[in-house]
């Protein structure tokens, strides 16, 4: 199963099935997410409280000096008021829902108010007997009334400060917990993807480029992390904020609320148009971005070939075309957003202008308080904030769905190495290997091996020779179950290898390949490969056994010397010696040498040949080699031609047959033979 290229799988903006699978990974962290949602609810409440507190400060205190009041005898006031002369004055707006004995029993309550005439203020008290007491207020008298409002405004300011501080703390906690949860979710998914990759057979990696698989574990996972943190939970905040604003505005003033919502039909229309256009532009940009990445990767990987054949200009022209295509797609995407963002800003400005026009006239007519209008302008600006964030969230969701589809395609790949239902425990094998009528193809019916049968006795050294593509390396790979055979059986000590768990089987097989892969780390860790059962002493013994200690002792740090990626600081021969030490440190019963000396200089080969004489003693050794000089002492040589076994025998026996092996020998040694 090959994973599709990025331009083939772009995903929907929202896919219910994919989202259901994604939520399964979030389920173990549901309480963290629920806590984040609860915190968002509290934060939204605090955000909605702030304009209301300012409204109360403006209408109830800053502009409330001349509002109607009711005078109570001291001790009869239903709520705190302003003590002045023999009365306690309480503003009528504060008496809503309040009760006081004198106030309820009196058919004509004592009303009062402060009136301003020029720069002078007068207190007017209307008694039940229609007597009106009017007196001018001095600066000290006004200070009594002002101090009440100043204390109230100070109290509201402290409440507002507390709300802001609490909102800050809750926001910090919510962001921290949400990011932690998102990283944990993505980390668990990344673990599952990597674990699944380790279980896949080599045939899967033959069909899927490594760079594309790395992208799944990195870039695509980052896109999912952004969805979990920026969309999944924060979407609740947007919903809470929008619903909360609608409820508060309708509760405060229905008429102003309806005016504020007059632009909603326009918003829905513009958003629907944007969604369609943005999706088209996004798809086009993603397709061209995938192409430009593929072109870059291919050209950088093949830079040596490009420069050797002087094709820089031609390749630049090809890249320039792909690059321009991506530029045009990016500009189209930019135009869509360049229209949508200003359009939303224009709509929000129109809604604000309509609110100010409608509410401002009523403020001037005295039928609406200024604080109410101020609060509505704040709520209206908050209302448009989550709507403006729609563009970003839409992009994140679209990228996440595409990434999720690619990741799940990888997780659904069924080319997994499966252990047998009734596994056979394989203790250290004697090393008998037998192929019985084995057929094998990398691709269906494109046979690489055809009806291959042979037997290798314990402790024998068996070499496989043949032309390139004959199937030599395939035979070696099948013994370790790197690939599954199509027909026939492979037996080790009489046990079908399909009945042996892969890890158990490979534990007894040491492999040395021509292309040695070294990991970033040190010499010691590259020999041990994370196997804690291998001691430092065993590492040194293995290195000494294959003569690798000679160059290791020259390195700074010796066995702790740093090794860069792929061992670029070491020569091919030094890497090959480390590969021998790596295989021998595990003391395998079966040793496989796959072109292990093909790229080694003469001096290093002499060191390895010296080690091999000791290494193969007591082990079944399988050798794949093009250089026939390295296998002349093998107990058995198997000649493979076009997937079939054509000859089996010793070096001298095969030469005497004057068959395929003899022809190969002549090709390599014709100068010596002619002489």
Secondary structure, DSSP 4 states (H G I P E B T S, - for coil): -PPPPTTT----S--HHHHHHHHHHHHTTHHHHHHHHHHHHHHHHHHHHHHHHHHHHIIIIIT-TTS-EEEEETT--SS--EEETTEEEEEGGGGTT---HHHHH-SS--EEEEEEETTEEEEEEE-TTS-EEEEEE-HHHHHHHHHHHHHHHHHHHHHHHHHHHHHHHHHHHHHHHHHHHHHHHHHHHHHHHHHHHHHB-HHHHHHS-HHHHHHHHTHHHHHHHHIIIIIITHHHHHHHHHHHHHHHHHHH-HHHHHHHGGGHHHHHHHHHHHHHHHHHHHHHHHHHHHHHHHHHHHHHHTHHHHHHTT-HHHHHHHHHHHHHHHHHHHHHHHHHHHHHHHHHHHHHHHHHHHHHHHHHHHHHHTSS-HHHHHHHHHHHHHHHHHHHTHHHHHHHHHHHHHHHHHHHHHHT---B----TTPPP--S----EEEEEEEEEEETTEEEEEEEEEEE-TT-EEEEE-STTSSHHHHHHHHTTSS--SEEEEEETTEEGGGS-HHHHHTTEEEEESS----SEEHHHHHHTT-TTS-HHHHHHHHHHTTTHHHHTTSTTGGG-EE-GGGTTS-HHHHHHHHHHHHHTTT-SEEEEESTTTT--HHHHHHHHHHHHHHTTTSEEEEE-S-GGGSTT-SEEEEEETTEEEEEE-HHHHHHHTSHHHHHHHHHHHHHHH-
